[in-house]
Amino acid sequence: MEHFEVIKAATDCGARIGRLTTRQGIVNTQIFMPVATQATVKAVTQRDLAECGAECLLSNTYHLYLRPGLQTLEHFGGLNKFMNHQIPVLTDSGGFQVYSLSKLRKITEDGVKFQSHIDGSTHYFTPESVIDYENSIGSAIWTCLDVCVKNPATKKEAAEGLRKTMNWAKRAKKHFLEVTKGLDEDKRPLLFGIVQGSVYTDLRAEAAKAMTDLNPDGFAIGGLSVGETKPQMLEALSAALEYLPKNKPVYFMGLGTPEDLWDCAELGVDMFDCVLPTRNARNGQVMSEDGKYYIKNACFRLDDRPIDPECDCYCCRNYSRGYISHLYKAHEILASELMSIHNIRFLINQAHKMRAAVEKGNFKAAKKAFQERYLHK
C-alpha cells in the first residue's frame, strides 16, 4: 500500500499537492502542523484547533516520555485519547531536545545518555527504545532517533553526527518492523527517517541517498533553521531534495515563518511544524498579510479593525486590535489564546494558499505576491 499520493505537481517549480494516508486519518499537503509539545498546543483547545483547520499535530517523544510519562499515556490508551484529539499526530524522535535541553548528555554508538531538564534524573535513549516509546504514545507517524549537531558545526562533527544518525536509523527501521509485525497496513504507523548533514551540501546529499536506501515511509529534514543563514538553509535543503524520491512526503522540522514556508514548499517540501505561532502570540506578536507586528504598540489602542482583515479565524471574526491590545497589556490570559488561534490559522491558511497556487499553476507568482506584501519589499 502506498501511503502518499502526489495529487498535482506545480508546472513552474518543485511544489506539489499530496495526500498522506495514516492510521489516524488523511493528511493533505502542503500542511502546517501546530506543535503540541506536552500533549497540548499552548493556550489553544481541541475545539479551536478543529476550527483552525488543523489536520495533523506535532508532539515530542522526549517531553512526553518525561511528563506525563509512558505509563500514563498507556493507561489512557495513547496520546490521542489522553488529549481527546481526533486527528493524526506526528512524534519527533526527541534528538533535538536531548541536545538542546539536557543538562548533561553523552552520545555513544549505542544511543544517548542524558539528564532530564526537569529534575536532573538520568535517562537513556536508543534507536530501539525510541520506537518503543512512540509505540506507547500511539502516534500516527514516528521518527527515528537522530544526532543533532551544534550550529555552526565543523564538517568533521557533522559527518560524525550523520554517521551515527544513519546507523541508528537502520536499527530503528529493523525494530520498527518487529514492533509492527502482523498489523494490517491501515493500522500500521508510518516511519519517517531524519536527514541530517548540517549546512554541508555533500553530506546532505549523502544522507538523502542513504536514507532513501532505507526506504522509510517519509523523510524529515532535521538540523536546519537552527541559526544558519537563509542561503545556507536553502542550499542544504536543495541538496537533500535532489536525491529524495518524489513519491514520498518530505517534512521540514521546526520551520514556521510564512516566508520560509513558501520558499521551501517551492523546492518540494510538503510538511512543516513550528512553535512560532503560539510562542510569538504569547509575546504579543501577530502575523497578517501585510506583515507581522506587536499588538501592544500604541497605534493599536483605538484600532477597531481585526488583527488581519483578510483572516477568517475566530479571533478576527469577533475581536478588534484595540481590545486584544488591552488584554495583552493587562496580562489577561485570553490575549494569548486569541492571538495563538489567529497565528495558527494564518499559517494553515498559507498552506491552503500554496495548494491553490499549485492547482492554478502560478506558484512562483503567488509566492512573490505574498512575500512582497508580507516583507514590504
N, C-alpha and C positions, 0 to 999 in steps of 0.2 A: 504493500500500500504506500503510495506517495502522499506524504503529509503536506507538501507545499505545492501550490499551483500558481504559476505566473499567469494572471488573467490578461494583462496587457502590458507591453513594454513601450516605453517612450520612443519616438522616432528621432528625437533631437538630442538624446543623452542616455545615460545608463539607468534612469529611474524606471520603476515598474510598479504595477499594482499586483498584489498577490493575495492568496488565501491560504492560511495555515490552519490545518485541522488538528486540534488537540483533544485529549480525552475529556477536557472540561468545556469544550466548545470551539467555535470558529474565531480566529483572529485575522481580521482584514488588515492588509498592509498597503501603504505605509501606515505606521502606528506610533503614537507616543504613549508610553506606559507610565502612569503615575507610580511613585515609589511608596510602598508600604513597608518600610524598613523593619518595624517591630510589630507586624500584624495590624498596622493602621497607616493610612495616609494622613499625615498630621493635620488635625483640625477639620477633617472632612469625613462625613458619614458615608456609608454604603449607598444610601439613597442619593446623596449628592453626586457620587461617582457615577451612578447609573444615569442621572440626568445630564452629566457632563459628556456622556458617550464613551466612557472608558470601556475598552474591550479586553484589556489584559493588564495585570498589575505586576510590578517587580517587587519581590521581597528578598530578604537576605539570610542565607544559611547561618552565617556567623552570629548575627544578632538573635535569631530565633533559637539557635542552639543554646545560647547563654540565658536567654529570657524570652518567653516563658519556660523554655526547656522542652526537650523532645517528649518527655513523659506526659506533660500537659497537653501537647498537641495530639499525641496518640490517643489520650483519654477522650478528647473531643472529636476524634475522627478526622484529624488533619486540619491544616490551616484554613481552608475554605469554610468548613463548618464552624471552626473556632471563631472566625471573624464574621460569620454569616455573609459570605461573599460568594456570588454565583458564577463569576466569570473566571477565565484561566489566570493562573499565577505562574510567573517565571521566577525561579530562585537562582540567584547568582551563587558562585561557589564559596564566597567568603574570603577568597585570597587577598583581595584588595583591603578588606577590613583587618585581616590578620596583620597585613603590612602597616597600615596607617594608624590603627587604634591600639594595638597591643603594646603593653609597657616593655615587654621583653619577648623576643622571638628568635628561634633558631631553625633555619631551614636545612634539612638533610636530604639525602637521596630518597628517603622513605616518606617524608612528609614535613610538617612544620609544627614545632612545639612553641606555644605562646602563653602569655599570661592575660587573663581577662582584663579588659579596661574597666570592668565594673567593680570587681573585688580582688583582683590580683591572683585569683586561682589559676592553676596550671592546666592546660588542655593540649590535646594533640590531634591534628587533622592529618589524615592520609587521603589519597585519592579514593580508596575504597570506603573509608568511614564517611566521607562527604556524600557519596552516593547513598549510603545507608541513612544519613541524616535527611537527605532530600526525600527519601522514601517515607520516612516518618512524617515529614512535613506534608507530603501528599500533593506537591505542586504538579502542574501540567508539563512544565518544561524545566529540565535540570541542566546544570552546567558542570563541567569538570573542574576540579581544583587546579589552580594555576599559580605561577610565581609572578608577583608584581615587583618590578624593579623600581628603584628610585628615579626621580627625574631632576636633573639630567643624569643619565647612566652612561658609563663608558660602553664601548661596543663589546668588550670582554664580559662585562657584567650582564649586558642584555643577552648575549649569546648563551651565557651560562643559565640565566633565568629561562630562556627559551628551551634549552635542552631539558631542563627539569620539567618544564610545563608539558613538553611533548611526551616524555616518559610517563609522567603522571596521567596524561590523557589516555594513553594506551591501557594503563592499569584501570583507570576509571571506566573505560568502554568495556573491558573484559568483565569487570564486576557488575556493571550496569546490565549486561546481557544475562548474567547469572541471577541477579535480583528480579529481573522482569521476565525470566523464562516462564513460558506457559500462559502468559497474559495474552488475551485476544488483542489484535492490532489496535482496535478502537479503545482499548483500556490501558494501553501502554503509554507511559510518559515519553516525552521526547528528550533527547540528549543533544546539547549544543557543546561544541568544542571551542575553547577560547584561543584566539590567535594573538600571540604576543610578538615582541621584537623591538619594542621601544620606537625610536624615530628612524631606525636604520632600515632602509628600503629593501636591502638584500635579505635581512633577517625576516622582515615581514613576508617577503615572497617565499622564503624557505618555510616559514611557519604555515603559510597558506597551503603550500604543496603537501607538507607532511600531514596537516590536519585533514585535507581532502582525502588522502590515502586512508585515513582512519574511518572515513565515511560516517560522520555523525548526522543527526537529523537537521542540524543548522550550525551556523558559525557565529561566534561572538567576537567582536573586535575589542580587545582589552588593552589597557595601558596607554591609551590616548586621551586627550582632553584632560591632562593632568598637569598642565603648565608649559607644555611645549608651544612653539609658535603656531599660528594658523597654517602657514605653508608647510611646516614640518608635519602637522597632523594630516593634512590632505595628501601629501606625498606618501606618507606611510600607509594611509588607508588605501590609496590607489594601487600601491604596490601589492597589498594583500588581495584586493578585489580582482586584480588581473588574473590571479591563479585560483580563485574560488569558483566552484561550479555555479552555473546560473540557475540551476533547478533547486537550490536550497536557500532558505532565508538567511539574511545577514543582519545581525543585531549589533549596533554600536553602543557599548556600555557607557552609561554616565554622561551622555551628551544631551544638552537641553536648551541651548539658546536657539531661538527661532531661525536666526540667520544660518547657524551651523546645521540645523536640521535640513534646511533647503539645500545647502551646499553638499551635504553627504548623501541625501536622497538622490541628488542629481547623478552622483557617482554609482549608485546602486544599492545603498543601504535601505533596509526595509523596516527596521525596528529601533526605537530609541527609548531611553528612560533617563530621568534625572530628578534630583531633589530640588532643583532650581525653582520651579513654580511655587512650591509651598514655603521653602526657605526664604525666598525673596519676599513673598507675601508677609511673612512674619516680621520682616524688616521694612515693610511699608512700600515695597517696590512692585509696581504692576506693569503689565505689558499691554500695548494697544497697537492697532495697525499703524499708528503714527509714532511708534517708538515706546520706550519704557520711561517711567517717571516715578517720582516718590510722592505718595498721596499726602504726606504731611506738609508739603510746600504751601506757603501762604496763599498762592494763587488759586488754590482749590477750595478755600474756606467757604466761598459763596457760589461755588460752581454746581449748578443743578443738572449737569449732564452725567450720564453713566460713565464708568471708567473707560469704556470703549463703546461709542455709539453704534458700532457695527457688530458688537458681540451679542449673542443670544442666550448667555448664561443667566442663571437665577439672579446673581448679583447685579448684572447690568440691566436686567428687566425690572428691577424693583428698587434700586438704591442709587443715590446721587454721589458724585465725588465729594461734595461738601459733607454729606452725612458720614461717609466712610472715613474722610479726613478727621472728622470729630472723634469717631470711635477709636481711631488709631492713636490720636494724641491723648485721649482719655484712658488709654491702655485697656480698652474693652476687648475681651476675647473674640467677640463677634467680628471684629475687624480682620483678624487672621483667617477666620473661616470664610468670610465673603471674598477676600482677595485671593485666597487659595483656590476657591471654586472658580473664580474668574481666570486666574493664570493657568490652571489645568485645562479649562475649556479652550482657552486661547491656543494652547499648543496642540490640543486634539484637533481643533479647527484647522490649524496649519497642515496637519497630516491629511485632513479631508480635502483641503485646497490643493495639496500636492497630487492626491489621487485624481482630482478633477482635471488638473493640468496634464497629467498623463493621458487621460481619456480624450482631451481636446487636442493633444499633440502640440502643446505650446509650453512645455515645462520651463524651458530656459527663459522665455519671455515672462512667464508668471513669476518665476524666481526673481528676475531682475526688477519687475514692478514692485514686488513685496519689499525687497531689500532697499531699493531706492527710497521708498516711503518710510520704512521702519528705521533705517540707519541715517535718513536725511542726507543722502548723497546726491 
